[in-house]
Amino acid sequence: MKAKIHPTWYPEARVHCACGNVFTTGSTLKEIGVEVCSACHPLFTGQQKFLDTAGRVDKFNQRLAAADKKRAEASERKRQKAQAAAAEA
């Protein structure tokens, strides 16, 4: 086997959750930051909790609004083009 190809193993790695929970585990990183852990995850707590930390719903709604606006502008251009063609004929 090749020497020195494996990462360093830390048997006492600390995990910090956004809820404030801290626990230790084995990892190749000394410190790990997580957004959800077993102390605050809805599956383990039984409480419903919305986990929209990245604003995914807002981003989706913005994209949807932009697409609707483009679609409306395109249909308006098409309608104006059709009226111009009808006026020439």
C-alpha positions in Angstrom: 0.0 0.0 0.0 1.1 3.6 -0.6 2.2 5.6 2.4 0.7 8.9 3.4 -2.4 8.8 1.1 -5.0 8.7 3.8 -6.4 11.9 5.4 -5.8 12.5 9.1 -8.4 10.9 11.3 -9.7 12.9 14.3 -11.6 10.6 16.7 -12.8 13.6 18.8 -14.1 15.9 16.1 -16.6 18.5 17.4 -19.9 19.1 15.5 -21.6 22.4 16.0 -25.3 22.7 15.1 -27.1 26.0 14.3 -29.5 25.2 17.2 -26.5 25.3 19.6 -26.1 21.6 20.1 -22.5 20.4 20.2 -21.4 16.7 20.1 -18.3 14.7 19.2 -17.7 12.1 16.6 -15.0 10.7 14.4 -14.1 12.6 11.2 -11.4 13.8 8.9 -12.2 17.4 10.0 -11.5 18.8 13.4 -14.6 21.1 13.5 -17.9 20.6 11.6 -20.7 23.1 11.3 -24.2 21.8 10.5 -27.6 23.5 10.1 -29.7 20.6 11.4 -28.9 17.8 13.9 -30.8 15.1 15.7 -31.7 17.5 18.5 -33.6 19.9 16.1 -34.5 17.8 13.1 -38.3 17.5 12.7 -38.1 13.7 12.2 -36.5 13.2 15.6 -38.4 16.0 17.5 -41.8 15.4 16.1 -42.4 19.1 15.6 -42.9 20.6 12.2 -40.2 23.2 11.3 -39.6 24.9 8.0 -36.0 24.7 7.0 -35.7 27.3 4.3 -32.3 28.6 5.2 -31.1 29.4 1.7 -34.3 31.2 0.7 -35.2 28.6 -1.9 -38.9 29.4 -1.9 -38.2 33.1 -2.4 -35.7 32.4 -5.2 -38.3 30.1 -6.9 -41.0 32.7 -6.7 -38.7 35.3 -8.1 -37.8 33.1 -11.1 -41.5 32.3 -11.6 -42.4 36.0 -11.6 -39.6 36.8 -14.1 -40.7 34.0 -16.4 -44.3 35.3 -16.3 -43.2 38.8 -17.1 -41.1 37.5 -20.0 -44.1 35.5 -21.3 -46.4 38.5 -21.1 -43.9 40.7 -22.9 -43.5 38.1 -25.6 -47.2 37.8 -26.1 -47.5 41.6 -26.3 -44.8 41.8 -29.0 -46.5 39.0 -30.9 -49.9 40.8 -30.7 -48.4 44.1 -31.9 -46.6 42.3 -34.7 -49.9 40.7 -35.8 -51.7 44.0 -35.7 -49.0 45.6 -37.8 -49.2 42.8 -40.3 -53.1 43.1 -40.4 -52.8 46.9 -40.9 -50.5 46.4 -43.9 -52.8 43.9 -45.6 
